[in-house]
Amino acid sequence: MKLRSKTSQLTLLTMLVAMAILIHSIEPAVPIGIPGVKFGLANAIALIAYYIFDTKKMLQLNLLRVLISSLVRGIFPGIGFWLSFSGVMLSSIAMILFRKTTKMSPVGISVASALFHNVGQIFALMFINRTLGMIYWLPFMLFTAIPTGLITGYVSLLVLKRFRVRSSILHVD
């Protein structure tokens, strides 16, 4: 997908930010039966932005998503904001590193991102609560990150194929 004008790029990025904010704001209200676990579908939007645009735009999208969603939900600058912020920053770093150093598809990068998101949240909880006890929750969270990362990655891959992003960039055939 080749966006020709700056206006086209800004329009698409703005729509992606709006979708990410909407999903991020609604997702906590959707129960999946496991406390503390969400699908992370807003991360699919970040992954899509990363493949369509670049690192800078993906980071902007993630920061705007967390900040605006936290303001809208009234949790800024509470614990929920810091958990979301730490998770999204670590998962963004993972996306960047794994995309630059491996030939993983968006699905693999999504799983890695989900794993690092959970690590970021657990470490934030340990810092906020000043206890190492939250580390015992980490194996469970890492276990749940695999299926949620697979779902998020698959959704991203379908959208990217629909956008006709080159297969060579996606590392899929």
C-alpha positions as CSV (number, residue, x, y, z in Angstrom):
1,M,0.0,0.0,0.0
2,K,1.5,3.3,-1.1
3,L,0.0,6.5,0.4
4,R,0.8,9.3,-2.0
5,S,0.1,12.5,-0.1
6,K,0.8,13.6,3.4
7,T,-2.9,14.3,3.7
8,S,-3.7,10.6,2.9
9,Q,-1.1,9.5,5.4
10,L,-2.4,11.8,8.2
11,T,-6.0,10.8,7.5
12,L,-5.3,7.1,7.7
13,L,-3.1,7.5,10.8
14,T,-5.9,9.6,12.5
15,M,-8.5,6.9,11.7
16,L,-6.1,4.2,13.2
17,V,-5.6,6.3,16.3
18,A,-9.4,6.7,16.7
19,M,-10.0,3.0,16.2
20,A,-7.2,2.1,18.7
21,I,-8.7,4.5,21.3
22,L,-12.2,3.1,20.8
23,I,-11.0,-0.5,21.2
24,H,-8.8,0.3,24.1
25,S,-11.6,2.1,25.9
26,I,-14.2,-0.6,25.3
27,E,-12.1,-3.8,25.7
28,P,-12.0,-3.7,29.5
29,A,-15.8,-4.0,29.6
30,V,-15.7,-7.2,27.5
31,P,-15.2,-10.2,29.9
32,I,-13.3,-13.2,28.6
33,G,-13.6,-15.1,31.9
34,I,-10.0,-14.7,33.1
35,P,-9.3,-11.8,35.5
36,G,-6.7,-9.3,34.2
37,V,-6.7,-10.8,30.7
38,K,-7.8,-8.9,27.6
39,F,-7.4,-9.8,23.9
40,G,-5.3,-6.7,23.3
41,L,-7.0,-5.9,20.0
42,A,-5.9,-2.3,20.2
43,N,-2.4,-3.6,19.8
44,A,-3.5,-5.0,16.4
45,I,-4.0,-1.4,15.3
46,A,-0.5,-0.5,16.4
47,L,0.9,-3.5,14.5
48,I,-1.0,-2.4,11.4
49,A,0.3,1.1,11.7
50,Y,3.8,-0.2,12.1
51,Y,3.7,-2.1,8.9
52,I,1.9,0.6,6.9
53,F,4.0,3.5,8.3
54,D,7.1,3.3,10.5
55,T,8.4,3.1,14.0
56,K,7.7,6.8,14.8
57,K,4.0,6.6,13.8
58,M,3.5,3.4,15.7
59,L,4.9,4.9,18.8
60,Q,2.8,8.0,18.4
61,L,-0.3,5.9,17.9
62,N,0.4,3.9,21.0
63,L,1.2,6.9,23.2
64,L,-1.9,8.7,22.0
65,R,-4.1,5.6,22.5
66,V,-3.0,5.1,26.1
67,L,-3.1,8.8,27.1
68,I,-6.5,9.7,25.5
69,S,-8.1,6.4,26.5
70,S,-7.0,6.9,30.1
71,L,-8.3,10.5,30.1
72,V,-11.6,9.4,28.6
73,R,-12.0,6.5,31.1
74,G,-10.9,8.8,34.0
75,I,-8.0,6.7,35.1
76,F,-5.2,9.2,34.3
77,P,-2.7,9.2,36.1
78,G,-3.8,6.2,38.2
79,I,-2.6,2.7,38.4
80,G,-4.5,1.6,35.2
81,F,-2.7,4.3,33.2
82,W,0.7,3.2,34.4
83,L,0.0,-0.4,33.8
84,S,-1.2,0.4,30.3
85,F,1.7,2.7,29.6
86,S,4.4,0.4,30.8
87,G,2.9,-2.5,28.9
88,V,2.5,-0.6,25.7
89,M,6.0,0.8,25.9
90,L,7.7,-2.6,26.4
91,S,5.5,-4.2,23.8
92,S,6.4,-1.4,21.3
93,I,10.1,-2.0,22.0
94,A,9.6,-5.7,21.4
95,M,7.8,-5.0,18.1
96,I,10.6,-2.9,16.9
97,L,13.4,-5.3,18.0
98,F,11.7,-8.4,16.7
99,R,10.8,-6.9,13.3
100,K,14.3,-5.5,12.8
101,T,16.2,-8.6,14.0
102,T,14.0,-11.5,12.8
103,K,12.0,-12.6,9.9
104,M,8.9,-13.2,12.0
105,S,5.5,-12.6,10.4
106,P,3.1,-10.1,12.1
107,V,1.6,-13.0,14.0
108,G,5.0,-13.9,15.6
109,I,5.7,-10.3,16.3
110,S,2.3,-9.9,17.9
111,V,2.9,-12.9,20.2
112,A,6.3,-11.5,21.2
113,S,4.7,-8.1,21.8
114,A,1.9,-9.6,23.9
115,L,4.5,-11.4,26.1
116,F,6.5,-8.2,26.6
117,H,3.3,-6.2,27.3
118,N,2.5,-8.6,30.2
119,V,6.1,-8.4,31.5
120,G,5.8,-4.6,31.5
121,Q,2.6,-4.6,33.4
122,I,3.8,-7.1,36.0
123,F,7.0,-5.1,36.6
124,A,4.9,-1.9,36.8
125,L,2.7,-3.6,39.4
126,M,5.8,-4.7,41.4
127,F,7.1,-1.1,41.3
128,I,3.7,0.5,42.3
129,N,3.0,-2.0,45.0
130,R,6.6,-2.2,46.2
131,T,6.4,-6.0,46.3
132,L,8.0,-8.8,44.4
133,G,4.9,-11.0,45.0
134,M,3.4,-10.0,41.7
135,I,6.1,-12.0,39.9
136,Y,4.2,-15.2,40.7
137,W,1.4,-13.9,38.4
138,L,3.9,-13.6,35.5
139,P,3.9,-17.3,34.3
140,F,0.1,-17.3,34.1
141,M,0.1,-13.9,32.2
142,L,2.8,-15.2,29.8
143,F,0.7,-18.3,29.2
144,T,-2.3,-16.2,28.3
145,A,-0.3,-13.9,26.1
146,I,0.3,-16.6,23.6
147,P,-3.3,-17.2,22.4
148,T,-4.2,-13.5,22.7
149,G,-1.1,-12.6,20.7
150,L,-2.0,-15.1,18.1
151,I,-5.5,-13.7,17.8
152,T,-4.3,-10.1,17.6
153,G,-1.6,-11.0,15.1
154,Y,-4.0,-12.9,12.9
155,V,-6.4,-10.0,12.8
156,S,-3.5,-7.7,11.9
157,L,-2.3,-10.0,9.2
158,L,-5.8,-10.2,7.6
159,V,-6.1,-6.4,7.7
160,L,-2.6,-5.9,6.2
161,K,-3.4,-8.3,3.4
162,R,-6.6,-6.4,2.8
163,F,-4.6,-3.2,2.6
164,R,-2.4,-5.1,0.1
165,V,0.8,-4.5,2.0
166,R,3.6,-6.4,0.1
167,S,4.0,-10.0,1.2
168,S,7.8,-9.6,1.3
169,I,7.4,-7.1,4.1
170,L,5.0,-9.4,6.0
171,H,7.3,-12.4,5.7
172,V,4.4,-14.6,4.6
173,D,3.3,-16.0,1.2
